[in-house]
Amino acid sequence: MEGEPVYGTVVRTEELTPHLRRVVLGGDGLDGFADPGFADSYVNMFFLPEGADYRPPFDAEAVRDLPREQRPYPRRITVRSWDRERRELAVDLAVHGDEGYAGRWARHARPGDRVQLRGPAGDYSPPADAEAYLLVGDESALPAIAACLEAVPEGRPVVALVEVDGPDDELALHSPGDLRVTYVHRAGHAEPTRLLVDTLAATRLPAGRLSAFVHGEAESIRAVRRHLLGRSLTEPAMLSCSPYWRRGHTDEQWRSVKSDWVRAMHAETP
């Protein structure tokens, strides 16, 4: 039996870039929220369909019995930060007009709005036994990349390669490590799925045992994974690789095939 629902109330919002919006959640609904255990911790946020006649907090078991079109849509969202003293949870969400449930909600979120969530969970923090770090992804992974960079041990070399639409979408990144950041722009590019892997191929990586965090668009990160493992630039055990979305697929289309796609990716022999 599930405990009391965990939900956040919008305290404030901030436009970080034209396509990235920060939403800070607070309120008594977060009393049951646990401290995130990983640098890339995430929560499942539940976005309500248009016309829903219920609001957070709602009974998660009860809504499962509703017709599919009336149930909330869960989306996995990175925990950008958790302020233990103020009990405020910050999440950064990619926004492209009213496309996608999460982005649409973030675009229209106002103080006092509520959103229900479950978590946190996660599986990656920069490992202490790595000698260098590589983080690769697009703006969908930018919040996780930013959070992981801040957890890199002081002074260790770390490289971040980030694909965004254009210069206005670049975000200042910080790390206690020795950080090098390269942004690449997809606007007008004929083969966007090649941007990250081609940039990686032209990048001088630091020496030593490399931990790699590769997240973002499915075909782009698959190409990066093949490059890293095929050239023995990192070990499988030191590689965190996850596709958040796939070009040409809606959220629901991607969710329906993602598990099989990920299994096929991991079955590839470099």
C-alpha angles and dihedrals in degrees: 000000000000120000127232113318116262115222138160132222117217109251099173142336133217132194104226095177133348088273104031124070128183119216119191116204128197140147138101092300088076094059089103095048114120126216111267112253101203138048089240096043116158140189130213106238119198116219118196123232119242111279096019110162094209134069136196127315093052134155105265092202094051096051090056087070093057122099110277094253091056098050122098118261112236118215128180109236128183119244101234093185142341118208104205095191098048092030091227124150119205121201126179115209131191111239126198105168110284093329114130129011096260096046093046091050092048092048093055100033115129133182109281096031115126132216127185121224145178127212150344105236134151145148110211137075123153101274115240092222094061118102095203139011137220124191120187132177150099131266091287087065096037095098091052092045091050092049093047093049089058089056097053112116114261116275098004117130115258131176125199122194112187130180117208135162097256146327094292089062095059114114126200108251127200136193139167084228126084095274131200117181127193121185120196124194123223099190108120093000113143096213109029093171088065097051099090099039092047090049090049091051089055095046124098105228122208119258123253137050105336128214111201128198110191117175136149138064111024103236093039095054092043089058091048091049091052090050095049097046097035090057094038091240090144139005123254089242090056095049124093107189126170134159112224096183142353128231112248094021130101118226092262095045091052094047090054094058104024098097093053092044092052092049090052091049093052091046091060115111111223 
